[in-house]
Structures are given as C-alpha cells and as structure tokens.
Amino acid sequence: MDVLTDEPTLQVPHDSVRRCQIADAAATYVDRERLEPPLTAEELAAHARCLGAALAACDDELPFVALLLNNMLWREVIAGIPFDRRLLLLPQCLAHAEVCRADRDGLGLLCAQCGACAIGALQAEADRLGYVTLIAEGTTVVSKLLMSGKVDAVIGVGCMESLRRIFPVMNTHAIPGQGIPLLTDGCVRTTLDIDWALESIRIRKAEAKNGATDLDAVAAVVRQWFEPESLAALMGRPETEAQRVGQAWLATGGKRWRPLLTAAVYEAAGGDIERIKAAAVAVECFHKASLVHDDIEDGDVERYGEPTVHAQVGVPAAINVGDYLIGEGYRLLASSEFDGAVRAEMLLAAANGHRELCLGQGEELAFCRKPAPVTEAEVLRIYAQKTAAAFEVAVQVSATAAGVGAETRALLSAFSQAVGTAYQIQDDIADFHSVRGRAADMLAMRPTLFLAAACTSEHPAVREALKAVWQGDAAGRERLIDAITEAGLRTRVDLLYAHYKHETTRVLSDIPHSGLKRLLRRIMKRMLR
C-alpha cells in the first residue's frame, strides 16, 4: 500500500453510496484484469489510477480506490485462512476517552468490553472466531507479529494515514491484508462502518484460492530430511568411506535454500511435500558436491567454521566424495515417484544446471590462473552460471514435477536468474566488507564486481593499485581494496544489488499464481537481506 504515500491527502468518501460504487467497481476490475496478489506498490498505484479514471475519481479519492483494490485482491485468499491465523488490528482512537475504562500495557489497550465504543463489539466477535486482536498504534509490534510467522492475514482498522504505514510492512512479508478505513479522522471519537468491519472479520470459506505455503513448516520438514537417519533411509546405510563422508557432509551446515525452494514451490503448486523429498535431496547433493570441488579448486580449508572435506580426508578422496554425491543426485531424480516423461524433464533441468555451473567455474578458474582486466558483464555471466543456475535447478525440478505450465516455468527461470545473481552480489558485498583477517575473494583475485568496477575506474589510487596487481605484486591487492573504498566504488556494487533485487520483484509480479508469488517473495526477503 505504498501507493498511499504518493497522494497529497488521505480521505474516505463520506457518501456510503459512493463507497459502495467504488467497492463494486474494484471487484469487477480485479476480475476483469485477472489480477493476482501480491502487487507491488507501483502496480497498485497504476491500477488505482486506471480505475479512478473510469470512476471519474478526484485525486482525494485515489488512496481509497487503491485500498479497495487491495482488499478485493486479497479477499478470496483471506477467506481461506483459518480465523486463528489472522490478526485483527484496531486503533486506540476508537475508544471514547471520557468514559473508557480500559487498561493499557506494553502492547496496547486492554478493552474492558464496556460497550461505549465499537472496539468491544469488534473484539468480542474476533475473540469468538479465534482471531489474535491487537488494539495499538504504530508498526513495531505488528512487524514483530508478522515476522514471527504466527499470523497469515491481517484485518486492519484505522485512518488512511495509519493504513498507509501498516500495509507496506505487510507487503514486505507478503502477508494478505484488508483495510477498513475510519470514516472520521482526528484521533478523537473516530467512527467506522461497523457492518463493513464485521463482514470482513467473518469472511470464511473452506479452501483458499492459491493458498500460500507455510514457509517455516516446510523449512522444518526439509531440515528433518537431512538428519543422518533420514539420509540413510533414502541413500542407503553408509558402508564405504565415500558414503560415510558424503552423507555426513550433506547433513552438515548451510542454509539449505535450494532444497527449501524445491519443496516449497512443489507444495505451493499443489503437490504433497513428501513426494518431492528425493528430488529436494538430489538438489542439495548437487550443491554440496559443487562445494567440495570448489573448495579444492580455491584452496579453501574451512567452511561452516569447520575443516573442508578435502582438509579432512585429502584431495583425491574429496574429489571422489563430490562425484559420489553427483551420482546420488541423478539416481534420486531418476528413481523419484513421477512418470517417465516428468523424470526426464527433471534430469534435463539438473543436467543443464550442472553444465552451466562447470562453465562458470571454468571461467573463474581461467581468470584466477591468469588475472586480467574484467568487465561487469563478464562477472555477472559467471554469477548467472555458478549461482543462479543452481537456484534454477531447484525451482525447475519442482515446477516440472508439479506440472506447472510452460509460461509460469519461464517466469520461474527469470526469477531464479535474478534472485541468484542478487544473492551472489550480496555475498560479494559481505565478503568485501569483512575482508581483513581472511583470504577474501579480492585478496585471492577471484573475479568480483568490485574488481570489475576498479577496472573501469579512472581514480588515481585505483589505477596505481591495479597496475601493481597485474604485475603480480601481492601487496597491491591490499592497496586495491583500500583504493576501491577511497574511490567510492562500493556504491556501484550496491546499485547493481538493488537492481537485481528490483528485477526479482518485477518478475514475480507476472507469475499468475498468488500462492507461488507470495511464497517466492517471502523466500526472496529471507535470502536477500
């Protein structure tokens, strides 16, 4: 609901007939345009202007038009969410201060149910249905509730200004929400259409349209898949060294973004999560194999705060462990519980990703062998091959298994490319900012966007340090890090990061499935800090 910030005034039409006219028009517009939530603030603003023009709405009415469009977008989704997973947010200004007997605590007002204002009736109905009810002002408490994962939808009552502040928080977390605006403002003896509010609170149906996956619940299931006993049941009891080391490595560390994506996308697309278990573990097999080989090629001796596989068992044995995991990954996909044509598509997606990873790693190794000036385009291509391709495998394997259409799969591919590139740039930034005291990418002269920015810089200190670097002066690398900071080149990398984050959001907007959109937006928010 950021759209509300763009308007000079925030008013609600006083005429109930006009309010109903806008509500009916918003419902018709959403159906006609086949809009699927969530929309970005820019998209919502654009649609509000289109609908406002058709209604001959004045500028003062556009925020209200946007609010009702948002409400209609989420109406069916919220109807399918259990009452005990919803939050009712009420403003303290509904209370009549002269007679209110309510106490207050750190969260907000504790209604005494005296009947002097609408708060008591609304809270009583919400309590009867099982809502979490909060009578408070501000966004801090709401933000904490949304981040806790205990709330799947919000019904918010408030003035247009307060709704303008709350709804961007909800949009950030892809939480469905409806706003019921106060009819009078000023924070004293405010009023609202109580029938409208009660109707919104009571809306319920058995099934949600394109319901959203509970990301935390899926993450918990995925973590269980990588317990040693679970891996042994799927991959066989470890009897050889390669099996013991490989399965132990699978069970070790990492955020498990890739198998989480596989499992969550499959469930959001309507599949039974247990059916995709073997494929999700296969996806992680490919990733963990690449880390084994990558650590050998880069000479890294520590990962997750522990010795790398080759530091534990030696290079030859570690190479073999990586190869074992790759073989297990393909075996798990080939033997998964899907028909032959689907398995073939899944295997092809994995093989394409494997190929791209090797090509990208090959380019990086060639650079490290003979460092030379590098462009942003060259670095970004390596990122797309090494990092984004792995995310694409995770998404495409599950989308294929779930029977997702070709158009949506193409959008999922674009999403994977954008989020994978942003994720790698984020890692670049973290690596650069923590460069002192470890063998960071810049010190190891791996191709990064910071180095690419330096190669096009005319800053004297950067040019001097680069000259020393190309001549093989190790101390020049330290000077180059300082020069990059001095020249302000980090800003360029930050801008590229922001661009790919925006591109991720833009691609998600076109996915014609609200459950997938919400899921991927939530994952994106967790991945990209």
C-alpha positions as CSV (number, residue, x, y, z in Angstrom):
1,M,0.0,0.0,0.0
2,D,2.9,2.4,-0.6
3,V,0.7,3.9,-3.2
4,L,-0.9,6.0,-0.4
5,T,2.3,7.9,0.1
6,D,2.0,9.3,-3.4
7,E,-1.2,11.2,-2.7
8,P,-1.4,14.7,-1.1
9,T,-4.5,13.9,1.0
10,L,-5.8,10.7,2.5
11,Q,-9.7,10.8,2.6
12,V,-12.6,8.4,2.6
13,P,-15.8,9.4,0.7
14,H,-18.5,10.4,3.1
15,D,-21.3,9.1,0.9
16,S,-21.9,5.4,1.6
17,V,-23.4,5.1,-1.9
18,R,-20.1,6.3,-3.4
19,R,-18.1,3.9,-1.2
20,C,-20.2,1.0,-2.4
21,Q,-19.9,2.1,-6.0
22,I,-16.1,2.1,-5.8
23,A,-16.1,-1.3,-4.0
24,D,-18.2,-2.8,-6.7
25,A,-16.0,-1.3,-9.4
26,A,-12.9,-2.6,-7.7
27,A,-14.3,-6.1,-7.6
28,T,-15.2,-6.0,-11.2
29,Y,-11.8,-4.6,-12.2
30,V,-9.8,-7.2,-10.3
31,D,-11.8,-10.0,-12.0
32,R,-11.7,-8.4,-15.5
33,E,-7.9,-7.8,-15.3
34,R,-7.3,-11.2,-13.7
35,L,-5.0,-9.6,-11.1
36,E,-3.2,-11.9,-8.7
37,P,-1.8,-10.7,-5.4
38,P,0.6,-9.5,-4.2
39,L,1.1,-6.4,-6.4
40,T,4.0,-4.1,-5.9
41,A,3.2,-0.6,-4.7
42,E,3.9,0.7,-8.3
43,E,1.5,-1.8,-9.8
44,L,-1.3,-1.0,-7.3
45,A,-0.8,2.7,-7.9
46,A,-1.1,2.3,-11.7
47,H,-4.3,0.2,-11.4
48,A,-5.8,2.7,-8.9
49,R,-5.2,5.4,-11.4
50,C,-6.8,3.4,-14.2
51,L,-9.9,2.5,-12.1
52,G,-10.0,6.1,-10.7
53,A,-10.2,7.5,-14.2
54,A,-13.1,5.1,-15.1
55,L,-14.9,6.3,-11.9
56,A,-14.1,10.0,-12.5
57,A,-12.5,9.9,-9.1
58,C,-10.9,13.1,-7.8
59,D,-7.3,12.9,-6.5
60,D,-8.5,12.8,-2.9
61,E,-10.3,9.5,-3.7
62,L,-7.4,7.7,-5.3
63,P,-6.0,6.4,-2.0
64,F,-9.4,4.9,-1.1
65,V,-9.6,3.4,-4.6
66,A,-6.2,1.8,-4.1
67,L,-7.3,0.5,-0.7
68,L,-10.4,-1.2,-2.1
69,L,-8.4,-2.7,-4.9
70,N,-6.0,-4.2,-2.4
71,N,-9.0,-5.5,-0.4
72,M,-10.5,-7.2,-3.4
73,L,-7.2,-8.7,-4.5
74,W,-6.8,-10.5,-1.1
75,R,-10.5,-11.2,-0.3
76,E,-10.5,-14.8,-1.6
77,V,-7.1,-15.6,-0.1
78,I,-8.1,-14.3,3.3
79,A,-11.4,-16.2,3.2
80,G,-9.5,-19.5,3.0
81,I,-7.2,-18.7,6.0
82,P,-8.3,-20.1,9.4
83,F,-9.5,-17.5,11.9
84,D,-6.8,-18.4,14.4
85,R,-4.1,-17.5,11.9
86,R,-5.5,-13.9,11.4
87,L,-4.7,-10.7,13.2
88,L,-7.4,-8.0,13.9
89,L,-5.7,-4.6,14.3
90,L,-7.8,-1.9,15.9
91,P,-6.9,1.7,16.6
92,Q,-7.0,3.1,20.2
93,C,-8.6,6.2,18.9
94,L,-11.9,4.3,18.5
95,A,-12.2,4.4,22.3
96,H,-14.1,7.3,23.9
97,A,-11.5,8.7,26.2
98,E,-14.1,10.4,28.5
99,V,-15.7,7.1,29.6
100,C,-13.1,4.4,28.6
101,R,-12.3,2.1,31.5
102,A,-9.7,0.1,29.6
103,D,-6.2,-0.6,31.0
104,R,-3.1,-0.4,28.8
105,D,0.1,-2.5,28.7
106,G,3.2,-2.5,26.6
107,L,1.3,-3.8,23.5
108,G,-1.7,-1.5,23.6
109,L,-5.2,-1.1,25.0
110,L,-6.9,-3.9,27.0
111,C,-10.6,-3.4,26.3
112,A,-13.0,-3.7,29.3
113,Q,-15.9,-4.5,26.9
114,C,-18.0,-1.6,28.4
115,G,-19.9,-1.1,25.2
116,A,-19.1,2.6,25.0
117,C,-17.5,2.3,21.6
118,A,-17.2,-0.1,18.7
119,I,-14.0,-1.7,20.0
120,G,-15.8,-4.1,22.3
121,A,-18.2,-5.4,19.7
122,L,-15.4,-6.0,17.2
123,Q,-13.0,-7.6,19.6
124,A,-15.8,-9.8,21.0
125,E,-16.6,-11.2,17.6
126,A,-13.0,-11.6,16.7
127,D,-12.3,-13.5,20.0
128,R,-15.3,-15.7,19.4
129,L,-13.9,-16.7,16.0
130,G,-10.4,-17.2,17.3
131,Y,-8.5,-14.1,16.0
132,V,-5.5,-12.5,17.6
133,T,-6.6,-9.0,18.4
134,L,-4.3,-6.0,19.0
135,I,-5.6,-2.6,19.9
136,A,-2.5,-0.4,19.3
137,E,-0.9,2.3,17.3
138,G,2.3,2.1,15.2
139,T,4.0,-0.6,13.2
140,T,6.7,-2.0,15.5
141,V,4.5,-4.6,17.3
142,V,2.8,-5.5,14.0
143,S,6.1,-6.1,12.3
144,K,7.2,-8.4,15.1
145,L,4.0,-10.4,14.8
146,L,4.3,-10.7,11.1
147,M,7.9,-11.8,11.3
148,S,7.1,-14.4,13.9
149,G,5.3,-16.5,11.3
150,K,2.2,-16.8,13.6
151,V,0.0,-14.6,11.5
152,D,-1.1,-15.4,8.0
153,A,-3.5,-12.5,7.4
154,V,-4.4,-9.0,8.8
155,I,-7.7,-7.1,9.0
156,G,-6.7,-3.6,9.8
157,V,-9.0,-0.8,11.0
158,G,-7.6,2.7,11.0
159,C,-7.4,6.1,9.4
160,M,-6.0,6.2,5.9
161,E,-2.7,7.5,7.3
162,S,-2.2,4.6,9.7
163,L,-3.2,2.1,7.0
164,R,-0.7,3.7,4.7
165,R,2.0,2.9,7.3
166,I,0.9,-0.6,8.2
167,F,0.3,-2.1,4.7
168,P,3.9,-1.7,3.4
169,V,5.0,-3.8,6.3
170,M,2.6,-6.5,5.3
171,N,3.5,-6.3,1.7
172,T,7.2,-6.8,2.6
173,H,6.3,-10.1,4.2
174,A,3.7,-11.0,1.5
175,I,1.0,-11.2,4.2
176,P,-2.6,-10.8,2.9
177,G,-4.4,-7.9,4.3
178,Q,-7.6,-5.9,4.2
179,G,-8.0,-2.3,5.4
180,I,-11.2,-0.9,6.9
181,P,-10.8,2.9,7.0
182,L,-12.3,5.1,9.6
183,L,-15.0,7.5,8.4
184,T,-13.9,10.3,10.6
185,D,-10.3,11.3,11.4
186,G,-8.6,13.4,14.0
187,C,-7.8,10.7,16.6
188,V,-10.8,11.7,18.8
189,R,-14.2,9.9,18.8
190,T,-13.5,8.4,15.4
191,T,-16.1,6.3,13.7
192,L,-16.3,3.5,11.2
193,D,-18.8,1.4,9.2
194,I,-19.1,-1.4,11.8
195,D,-21.1,-3.6,9.4
196,W,-18.3,-3.5,6.9
197,A,-15.7,-4.3,9.6
198,L,-17.8,-7.3,10.9
199,E,-18.3,-8.6,7.3
200,S,-14.6,-8.5,6.7
201,I,-13.8,-10.3,10.0
202,R,-16.4,-13.1,9.4
203,I,-15.5,-13.9,5.8
204,R,-14.6,-17.6,5.6
205,K,-14.6,-20.5,3.2
206,A,-13.2,-24.0,3.2
207,E,-10.5,-23.6,0.6
208,A,-8.2,-20.7,-0.2
209,K,-7.6,-19.7,-3.8
210,N,-4.0,-20.3,-4.5
211,G,-3.2,-20.6,-0.8
212,A,0.2,-19.9,0.5
213,T,2.7,-22.4,1.8
214,D,3.8,-22.2,5.5
215,L,7.4,-21.5,4.8
216,D,8.6,-22.2,8.4
217,A,6.7,-25.5,8.4
218,V,8.3,-26.5,5.1
219,A,11.8,-25.5,6.3
220,A,11.3,-27.7,9.4
221,V,10.4,-30.7,7.2
222,V,13.4,-30.0,5.0
223,R,15.7,-29.9,7.9
224,Q,14.4,-33.4,9.0
225,W,15.2,-34.8,5.6
226,F,18.9,-34.1,6.2
227,E,19.1,-35.9,9.5
228,P,21.5,-38.8,9.3
229,E,18.8,-41.4,9.7
230,S,16.6,-39.9,7.1
231,L,19.5,-39.7,4.6
232,A,20.5,-43.3,5.3
233,A,16.9,-44.4,4.6
234,L,16.9,-42.6,1.3
235,M,20.5,-43.2,0.1
236,G,21.3,-46.5,1.8
237,R,23.2,-47.2,5.0
238,P,26.8,-45.7,4.7
239,E,29.2,-48.7,4.5
240,T,32.1,-47.2,2.5
241,E,34.2,-44.1,3.2
242,A,32.6,-42.2,0.3
243,Q,29.2,-42.9,1.7
244,R,30.1,-42.0,5.2
245,V,31.8,-38.8,4.3
246,G,29.3,-37.8,1.6
247,Q,26.2,-38.3,3.8
248,A,27.9,-36.6,6.8
249,W,28.7,-33.6,4.5
250,L,25.1,-33.5,3.3
251,A,24.0,-33.3,7.0
252,T,26.4,-30.5,7.8
253,G,25.8,-26.8,7.8
254,G,24.3,-24.5,5.2
255,K,21.0,-22.6,4.9
256,R,19.5,-25.2,2.5
257,W,17.9,-22.6,0.3
258,R,17.9,-24.9,-2.7
259,P,16.0,-27.9,-1.3
260,L,13.7,-25.4,0.6
261,L,12.9,-23.8,-2.8
262,T,12.2,-27.3,-4.3
263,A,10.0,-28.4,-1.5
264,A,8.1,-25.1,-1.1
265,V,7.5,-24.5,-4.8
266,Y,6.2,-28.0,-5.2
267,E,3.8,-27.7,-2.2
268,A,2.6,-24.2,-3.3
269,A,1.8,-25.6,-6.7
270,G,-0.5,-28.2,-5.1
271,G,1.8,-31.1,-4.5
272,D,2.3,-33.4,-1.5
273,I,5.6,-32.3,0.0
274,E,6.8,-35.8,0.9
275,R,6.6,-36.8,-2.8
276,I,9.3,-34.3,-3.7
277,K,11.7,-35.4,-0.9
278,A,14.0,-37.4,-3.1
279,A,14.3,-34.6,-5.7
280,A,14.9,-32.0,-3.0
281,V,17.7,-34.1,-1.5
282,A,19.1,-34.6,-5.0
283,V,19.2,-30.8,-5.5
284,E,21.3,-30.5,-2.3
285,C,23.5,-33.3,-3.4
286,F,24.5,-31.3,-6.5
287,H,25.1,-28.2,-4.4
288,K,27.2,-29.9,-1.7
289,A,29.2,-31.7,-4.4
290,S,30.0,-28.4,-6.1
291,L,31.2,-27.0,-2.7
292,V,33.6,-29.9,-2.2
293,H,35.1,-29.4,-5.7
294,D,35.0,-25.6,-5.3
295,D,36.9,-25.7,-2.0
296,I,39.6,-27.8,-3.6
297,E,39.9,-25.6,-6.6
298,D,40.0,-22.4,-4.5
299,G,42.4,-23.9,-1.9
300,D,39.9,-23.1,1.0
301,V,40.4,-25.2,4.1
302,E,37.4,-24.0,6.1
303,R,33.6,-23.9,5.6
304,Y,30.8,-23.5,8.1
305,G,33.5,-22.9,10.7
306,E,34.9,-26.5,10.2
307,P,37.6,-28.1,8.1
308,T,36.6,-28.6,4.4
309,V,36.1,-32.1,3.2
310,H,39.5,-32.2,1.4
311,A,41.1,-30.8,4.6
312,Q,39.7,-33.8,6.4
313,V,40.2,-36.7,4.0
314,G,42.7,-35.4,1.4
315,V,42.1,-34.1,-2.1
316,P,41.7,-37.5,-4.0
317,A,39.2,-38.8,-1.5
318,A,37.3,-35.5,-1.5
319,I,37.0,-35.4,-5.3
320,N,35.6,-38.9,-5.1
321,V,33.0,-37.8,-2.5
322,G,31.9,-35.0,-4.7
323,D,31.5,-37.4,-7.6
324,Y,29.6,-39.8,-5.4
325,L,27.1,-37.0,-4.4
326,I,26.6,-36.1,-8.1
327,G,25.8,-39.7,-8.9
328,E,23.4,-40.0,-6.0
329,G,21.7,-36.8,-7.1
330,Y,21.0,-38.2,-10.6
331,R,20.0,-41.6,-9.1
332,L,17.5,-39.9,-6.8
333,L,15.9,-37.9,-9.6
334,A,15.8,-40.9,-11.9
335,S,14.1,-43.1,-9.3
336,S,11.7,-40.4,-8.0
337,E,7.9,-41.1,-7.8
338,F,6.9,-39.4,-11.1
339,D,6.2,-40.8,-14.6
340,G,9.0,-41.2,-17.1
341,A,8.4,-38.0,-19.1
342,V,8.5,-35.9,-15.9
343,R,11.6,-37.6,-14.6
344,A,13.3,-37.0,-18.0
345,E,12.5,-33.3,-17.7
346,M,13.8,-33.1,-14.2
347,L,17.0,-34.8,-15.2
348,L,17.4,-32.4,-18.1
349,A,17.0,-29.4,-15.8
350,A,19.6,-30.8,-13.4
351,A,22.0,-31.6,-16.3
352,N,21.6,-28.1,-17.7
353,G,22.3,-26.6,-14.3
354,H,25.3,-28.9,-13.8
355,R,26.7,-27.9,-17.2
356,E,26.3,-24.2,-16.5
357,L,28.0,-24.5,-13.1
358,C,31.0,-26.1,-14.7
359,L,31.2,-23.5,-17.4
360,G,31.0,-20.7,-14.9
361,Q,33.6,-22.3,-12.6
362,G,35.8,-22.9,-15.6
363,E,35.8,-19.1,-16.5
364,E,36.6,-18.2,-12.9
365,L,39.5,-20.7,-12.7
366,A,40.8,-19.4,-16.0
367,F,40.8,-15.9,-14.6
368,C,42.5,-16.9,-11.4
369,R,45.2,-18.7,-13.4
370,K,45.9,-15.5,-15.4
371,P,44.3,-12.4,-13.8
372,A,43.5,-9.7,-16.3
373,P,41.0,-6.7,-16.5
374,V,37.4,-7.9,-16.3
375,T,34.1,-6.3,-17.1
376,E,30.8,-6.2,-15.1
377,A,29.2,-8.2,-17.9
378,E,31.8,-11.0,-17.6
379,V,31.4,-11.2,-13.9
380,L,27.7,-11.2,-14.0
381,R,27.8,-14.0,-16.5
382,I,29.9,-16.1,-14.2
383,Y,27.4,-15.4,-11.4
384,A,24.5,-16.5,-13.6
385,Q,26.2,-19.7,-14.3
386,K,27.7,-20.5,-10.9
387,T,24.9,-19.3,-8.5
388,A,21.7,-18.5,-10.4
389,A,21.8,-21.8,-12.4
390,A,21.7,-23.8,-9.1
391,F,18.6,-21.9,-7.9
392,E,17.0,-22.5,-11.3
393,V,17.6,-26.3,-10.9
394,A,15.9,-26.2,-7.5
395,V,12.8,-24.3,-8.9
396,Q,12.5,-26.1,-12.2
397,V,12.7,-29.6,-10.8
398,S,9.8,-28.9,-8.5
399,A,7.8,-26.9,-11.1
400,T,8.2,-29.8,-13.6
401,A,7.2,-32.4,-11.0
402,A,4.1,-30.3,-10.1
403,G,3.0,-29.9,-13.7
404,V,3.4,-26.1,-13.8
405,G,2.7,-24.6,-17.2
406,A,5.4,-23.5,-19.6
407,E,4.7,-19.8,-19.2
408,T,5.0,-19.9,-15.5
409,R,8.1,-22.1,-15.7
410,A,9.7,-19.4,-17.9
411,L,8.9,-16.8,-15.3
412,L,10.4,-19.0,-12.6
413,S,13.5,-19.3,-14.7
414,A,13.8,-15.5,-14.9
415,F,13.1,-15.3,-11.1
416,S,15.9,-17.8,-10.4
417,Q,18.4,-15.8,-12.6
418,A,17.5,-12.5,-10.8
419,V,17.5,-13.8,-7.3
420,G,20.6,-16.0,-7.8
421,T,22.5,-13.0,-9.2
422,A,21.4,-10.8,-6.3
423,Y,22.3,-13.4,-3.8
424,Q,25.8,-13.7,-5.2
425,I,26.2,-9.9,-5.3
426,Q,25.1,-9.9,-1.6
427,D,27.8,-12.4,-0.9
428,D,30.3,-10.2,-2.8
429,I,29.4,-7.2,-0.6
430,A,29.6,-9.2,2.7
431,D,33.0,-10.7,1.6
432,F,34.4,-7.2,0.7
433,H,33.2,-5.6,4.0
434,S,34.8,-8.4,6.1
435,V,38.0,-8.6,4.0
436,R,40.6,-8.1,6.8
437,G,41.8,-11.2,8.5
438,R,40.9,-13.9,6.0
439,A,41.6,-15.0,2.4
440,A,38.7,-12.9,0.8
441,D,37.8,-13.1,-2.8
442,M,39.6,-9.8,-3.6
443,L,42.8,-11.0,-1.9
444,A,42.6,-14.3,-3.8
445,M,42.0,-12.3,-7.1
446,R,38.8,-14.0,-8.0
447,P,36.5,-12.2,-10.5
448,T,34.1,-9.9,-8.5
449,L,32.1,-6.9,-9.2
450,F,34.4,-4.8,-7.1
451,L,37.3,-5.8,-9.3
452,A,35.2,-5.1,-12.4
453,A,34.3,-1.6,-11.0
454,A,38.0,-1.0,-10.4
455,C,39.0,-2.0,-13.9
456,T,36.8,0.9,-15.3
457,S,37.7,3.5,-12.7
458,E,39.9,6.5,-13.5
459,H,40.7,7.1,-9.8
460,P,44.5,7.5,-9.5
461,A,44.8,5.3,-6.4
462,V,42.8,2.6,-8.1
463,R,44.8,2.8,-11.3
464,E,48.1,2.6,-9.4
465,A,47.0,-0.3,-7.3
466,L,45.7,-2.2,-10.3
467,K,49.0,-1.7,-12.1
468,A,50.7,-3.4,-9.2
469,V,48.2,-6.2,-9.2
470,W,48.7,-7.0,-12.9
471,Q,52.4,-7.1,-12.2
472,G,51.9,-9.8,-9.6
473,D,52.5,-7.6,-6.5
474,A,50.5,-9.3,-3.7
475,A,50.7,-6.1,-1.6
476,G,49.0,-4.3,-4.5
477,R,45.8,-6.3,-3.7
478,E,45.7,-4.8,-0.2
479,R,46.2,-1.3,-1.6
480,L,43.5,-2.0,-4.2
481,I,40.9,-2.8,-1.5
482,D,41.7,0.5,0.2
483,A,41.6,2.3,-3.1
484,I,38.2,0.9,-4.1
485,T,36.8,2.2,-0.8
486,E,38.5,5.6,-1.2
487,A,37.1,5.9,-4.8
488,G,33.6,5.1,-3.6
489,L,33.3,2.1,-6.0
490,R,31.2,0.2,-3.4
491,T,28.3,2.4,-4.4
492,R,28.3,0.9,-7.9
493,V,28.1,-2.6,-6.5
494,D,25.3,-1.5,-4.1
495,L,23.4,-0.2,-7.1
496,L,23.7,-3.4,-9.0
497,Y,22.5,-5.3,-6.0
498,A,19.4,-3.0,-5.8
499,H,18.8,-3.5,-9.5
500,Y,18.7,-7.3,-9.3
501,K,16.5,-7.2,-6.1
502,H,14.1,-5.0,-8.1
503,E,14.3,-7.3,-11.1
504,T,13.4,-10.2,-8.8
505,T,10.3,-8.4,-7.6
506,R,9.3,-7.3,-11.1
507,V,9.5,-10.9,-12.4
508,L,7.4,-12.2,-9.5
509,S,4.6,-9.7,-10.5
510,D,3.9,-11.6,-13.7
511,I,3.5,-15.0,-12.1
512,P,-0.2,-15.9,-12.5
513,H,-0.5,-17.8,-9.2
514,S,-0.8,-15.8,-5.9
515,G,0.4,-18.7,-3.8
516,L,3.7,-19.0,-5.7
517,K,4.1,-15.2,-5.8
518,R,3.7,-15.0,-2.0
519,L,5.9,-17.9,-1.4
520,L,8.8,-16.7,-3.6
521,R,8.5,-13.1,-2.3
522,R,8.9,-14.5,1.3
523,I,11.9,-16.6,0.3
524,M,13.4,-13.6,-1.5
525,K,13.0,-11.4,1.6
526,R,14.8,-14.0,3.7
527,M,17.6,-14.6,1.2
528,L,18.3,-11.0,0.3
529,R,18.9,-9.0,3.4
